[in-house]
Amino acid sequence: MVTIGGGLSGLVAACRAAQLGKKVAVLEQAEDARYLCSSRYATGVINVMGLPILADPAALYDAIIAGSGNTARPDLAKAVADNGKRAIGWLTEQGTRFIQRGLQQDMPGQQVLAPPRRLQAGLDWEGRGADLLMRRLSEQIVTRGGAILLGTKAEALVVKGGACIGADVVAKGQKQRIAAKAVVIADGGFAANPALIAKYITPRADRVLCRAGASAKGEGILMAERVGAAIGGFGAFYGHIHHKHAMTNAQLWPYPHLDAVAEVSILIGPDGQRFTDEGLGGVCMTNAIAHLSDPLSAHLIIDEAMWREEPKLTNTVAANPSMINAGGPIVSAPDLASLAARIAVPPDALANTVRGYNDALAGGNLAALATPRSARKHKPMALKTAPFHAVPLCAGITGTMGGVVIDAHAQAQKPDGSAFPGLYAVGTPVAGLEGGPRAGYVGGLSKAFILGLLAAEHAASLP
């Protein structure tokens, strides 16, 4: 078995297959043993649609179906829900360490890879949980007789008789063919491919921030499509709200992000009006920002009370004061009219937006707003305390949704719904779990661990 991509999903699949006695190879195009990728950047929090991965499988299943707007495949949703505990158990057997965060009486805490990242701005991956896990899995693959082929880029899948039997690669400048009974696409989504971002998310791909590793080009999805595998499920992504300056200042991503404070306040477009339901959460808002005609035209509007409260709202890196310290200024003014002038939006429109929002909140009638505001998940706060602040925003894309259509074994499907023998997809580049009208997000690490195990075990059962 070969995996295309050396992130966590590919490493889990290869490690499990090697454990089952199969000959495995990981194809990784980077040449440095400490290659950077989205997996290595991961914060380490493991959840399924926001619930702890160790929660009751029935609850996880319901969350996947509801979070995807009933677009998730029931068989695939059940496979993910039923195998969360087993995935954590398997990782523990491999020597992985976890801490638990947010323990509750009626539900287990979030599992977090240990040691967790430090609460500071910018990237913080070296020696953190995801980095250590990648190193441990790589070592075990080699110990079990497998190979990590650095500097090896897959260019095409090899298909014979309707089954995938290997991959054509370029290894250190030389073309060669690697035969395999199973090929696992595990090279991430397409967050770093502007052409695919423009095709599936926003035509202004140059005006959204890539929070993923530079290798996330969607090449595995394209290779699968070329040989006739079914693809789909595009249009949404997982990401976070960032200061606009994160487009040019690497200290402003992946942290701090502004999701938590935005969830209690309002976002406005260049016309000074709200354009999304902030109560649906950061991922949904980030998608709404990216879908604006100009994704760099939105502002977060907050008052002084919200800004002071912001460190208590977030469970990651507080924007107050780390965002400002990292070079992301906020615009402040003693009143809304002055604030509108400073950010070049119509003063009357901004005043009317804030007044209408505050009145609806006070009257318990947020659903009647021109853009309704939900309050079940995230409780809104009134905008009343001067000075008022505006933060220019950008949408940060961590992982795209959609890709190769897979079944409950992570096996690729053909357009007619039949299995594509020998071809699997795991991690980010899969369809059938996420998306929908609210951009429901299962969880990158959960998909990597669970789908990696399922693919390896099914592939290992092949004659």
C-alpha positions, 0 to 999 in steps of 0.5 A: 500500500502507498499513501500519497502525502505524509500528513497525519492521515497518510501516516496513520494509514501507513502505520496501521497497514504496516502493523497489519503486516503489509508492505507500505510506502509514504510518498512525500514530495518534500525533501526535509525530514521535518517537512512543513504541512497542515498536519504539523501546524495543527493545534491538536484539539480533536473533536467531531462537529465540536463534540469531544471525539470520545462522546457517545457515538449516537451523539456524534452521528447526530451532530455530523448529520445535523452539522452538514445540513443532512448532506453527509452520507449516513454510512460514512457518518456512522463509521466516523462516529463509531470509531472515534474511541477506537482511534484514540485507543490505537493512538494511545497504544502507539505512545501518543499522549493527550491532555483533556480540556473542558471536562463536563459531568455529562460529557468527556473533555476534548482530547488534545495532543500533548504537549499543546501549543503555547498561547502565543501569536504566530505559528508554534509547531516545533515540539508540539503534539502534532509534530511529535505524533508525526515523528513517532508515526514515521519512526514506527512505519520504518521500524515495521518495515515500511518506507518514508519516500521523501522527495517523491511526488505522485503525478498520476494514478495507474489504473488497470481493469478499473482498479487502481494498481499504483502511481507514477511518481517523480523521485529526485528528478527521476520518473518511475512507477510504483506498483501497489494493491492500494493507493491512499490519497492523503495529500490534504485539500486545496487551500493552497491552490488559487485556481481551485479556490477560485473555482469552488469558493471565491473568484477572488482567491487572491483576497483570502488567506491560506492557513494551510501548508503550501503543499495543499494543492488538491493534486490528489483530488485532481488525479482521482478525477482524471481516472474516473473517480467521483468527486464532489461536496465542494463550496465550503471550507474550515477556517477562521476570521483574521485581521486583514493584515494577516494577508501580509503579516505571518505573526497574525495567523494561525493565531490570534483569530477573531471568531470568539469576539465576532460571535457576540458582536456583528460583522458589516460589509462595505455598505455598513450593514450586516451580511451574515448570522454571527450566531452560527459561529466562526467557521460559518462567518469565515465562509460568509466573508470569503463569499463577499464580492470583495473578501477584504471589505468586511469589518468586525464592529465591537464596543469597549466592553467586548474588547475588554471581555475578549480574553475571557471569550476565547479558549485559544490566543486572545486577540487583546492584546496579542493582535495589536502587539503582532501588528494588527491595529484596530480602528477606534472612535468615540462614536459610531459616526466617527468610526464610520468615517474612519473605515469609509462606510456610510455613517447612517447605515452603520448607525442604523445597523447598530441601533436595529441590532441593539433594539432587536437584542433588547426586545428578544426579536433577533430573528426579525432582523433583515439578516436574522441573528441566532442566539442559541449557540452564541449569546450576543452582546449589545454595542453600547460602551464607547469607544467603539472599535472596528477591525478590518478582516480577512477569511483564513482557509485552513482546510477545504471541504469536498473531494473524492467521494468515499464510502464507510471504508474510505474507499473511493467511489465511481460516479455510478456509486460503485467502489473504485477498487484499490483507491482510497482517500482520507483526511481533508480531500474527501466528500461525504462528511462536511459542508452544507448550508452552515459549513459543518466541520467534522474536524481535521484530526478526527478525519485523519485518525479515523479514516486513516485506520479505516482505509488501512484496515480495508486495504489490508483485507484485500487478497 
